[in-house]
Structures are given as structure tokens and as C-alpha cells.
Amino acid sequence: MSQIVPLISSGVAGPLGVLHLPRLWLKASLAAAGKLHADYPACGNGYDGMTLAALGIPEDVFLAFITTKPTYVQLEAWVKNYPGVKLTKADIYKHNQAILGYVHGDDVRQGILDAVGLPDDGGVNPGAVDLNNLDDWQTLWATEIK
């Protein structure tokens, strides 16, 4: 069975403007279909948990909805109609700033940079979004191209 690396960046938002939501949808959808690469959780404690908490949606409820195989647009419609969802411009701005401002710990940064062959000399943006992109691209290359 295919093991797909989720290549939508956490720095991408859909029409609602919520960063990481498209990636979370992709990862959870691939996991529900049995196609998510083994190195990735369907819904982890990092950006996934941050996004659901910011929206006010419990993980189990989100994952249960994903089993219905919604398109991304259908997911956003469901999110918009979720009781008590936090979607004011201020809520979304606060969440997006948290996503963009998150910096991995030294050990994670060093591990990613070592894996992709870059020195840990301060020359790479330390933001987790950018480091995670490098990690995804490396995993795809090692799995599908190498």
C-alpha cells in the first residue's frame, strides 16, 4: 500500500485562513485511508493539537468526521458550522502567529539539519514550519526518489 508523505506545508491556509488546517486534513485523511507515511501521525500533539485547540474542536470528533472522507472544502464547511468554533479574525490571527512563531528545540532542529545535510550554523530559518518542510522533502526524496 502507498505510504504518502504529506507535502502540504503548515504555512498554507485554505479559504478560512487557518494555517496548518489543510495539512492536518491531508494527514488525517491519508491515515484514515491507510496511506499515510509511517513517520507521520494522523493527529499529533504539535501543530495538529494547536490547530484543533485553537478552533475548539476535540481531536476525537475531528478524526471521526475525517472518516467520512470529506474534501477540503467540505471540511472547512464542517469547521465553520461546528458548535462553538473559534473563527473570529482575532482567533485566526492568534493561531496563525503561534504557528509561524513556533521554533523547534535544539535537538529537533539539529536532527532535521543533520538529516538534510545542512550545517547548524544559524544560516537556516529556525522556524518549525520551514524545518518541517525540509524534513518532509527529505523524507519524500529518501522514500520515493533516492
MOJO-V980639 format. One record per residue. RES is the residue in one letter. PSI is psi in whole degrees, -180 to 180 (* if undefined). D_FIRST is the distance of its C-alpha to the first C-alpha in Angstrom with 2 decimals. Layout:
RES;PSI;D_FIRST  RES;PSI;D_FIRST
This chain:
M;146;0.00  S;142;3.80  Q;98;6.49  I;132;9.49  V;127;13.03  P;104;15.42  L;12;18.13  I;125;20.65  S;151;23.51  S;-17;25.33  G;9;28.36  V;138;27.31  A;154;28.79  G;-165;28.57  P;-31;31.72  L;-21;32.71  G;10;33.01  V;110;31.02  L;147;29.41  H;-20;25.91  L;-42;25.30  P;-39;23.01  R;-43;20.84  L;-44;20.92  W;-46;19.91  L;-49;16.92  K;-48;15.74  A;-39;16.48  S;-44;14.94  L;-40;11.54  A;-43;11.89  A;-29;13.07  A;1;10.11  G;25;7.79  K;4;6.73  L;134;9.69  H;140;10.08  A;-21;11.48  D;-3;14.89  Y;136;15.50  P;152;16.87  A;-39;16.55  C;103;20.32  G;-176;22.26  N;-14;25.99  G;-116;26.73  Y;-34;26.59  D;-52;24.52  G;-40;27.26  M;-43;29.98  T;-48;28.88  L;-40;28.68  A;-42;31.95  A;-35;33.63  L;-21;32.76  G;31;33.78  I;123;30.58  P;143;29.39  E;-44;25.81  D;-36;25.24  V;-43;26.65  F;-50;24.53  L;-34;21.24  A;-41;22.47  F;-39;23.19  I;-30;19.78  T;-13;18.36  T;-1;20.45  K;53;18.18  P;150;21.15  T;171;21.45  Y;-41;22.92  V;-40;26.36  Q;-38;26.04  L;-48;25.17  E;-38;28.28  A;-42;30.38  W;-45;29.34  V;-48;30.16  K;-33;33.51  N;2;34.39  Y;131;33.33  P;124;36.59  G;10;38.16  V;146;35.61  K;96;37.07  L;23;36.95  T;162;40.39  K;-37;40.71  A;-42;41.85  D;-47;38.85  I;-42;36.41  Y;-47;38.52  K;-45;38.67  H;-48;34.91  N;-38;34.26  Q;-36;36.83  A;-40;35.21  I;-51;31.84  L;-27;33.60  G;-4;35.93  Y;132;33.53  V;127;33.78  H;157;31.62  G;164;33.57  D;-41;34.70  D;-41;32.18  V;-46;29.13  R;-49;30.75  Q;-40;31.61  G;-43;28.14  I;-47;26.55  L;-40;29.38  D;-43;29.21  A;-34;25.48  V;-3;26.19  G;28;29.46  L;145;31.95  P;149;35.13  D;69;35.79  D;15;39.15  G;2;39.13  G;-7;38.16  V;137;34.86  N;127;34.91  P;-3;34.34  G;141;32.86  A;-34;29.53  V;-49;28.16  D;-41;28.83  L;-41;27.67  N;-36;24.37  N;-47;23.93  L;-43;24.60  D;-45;22.10  D;-46;19.30  W;-39;20.34  Q;-44;20.52  T;-43;17.05  L;-47;15.67  W;-47;18.02  A;-32;17.22  T;-42;13.43  E;-20;13.47  I;-42;17.12  K;*;18.93
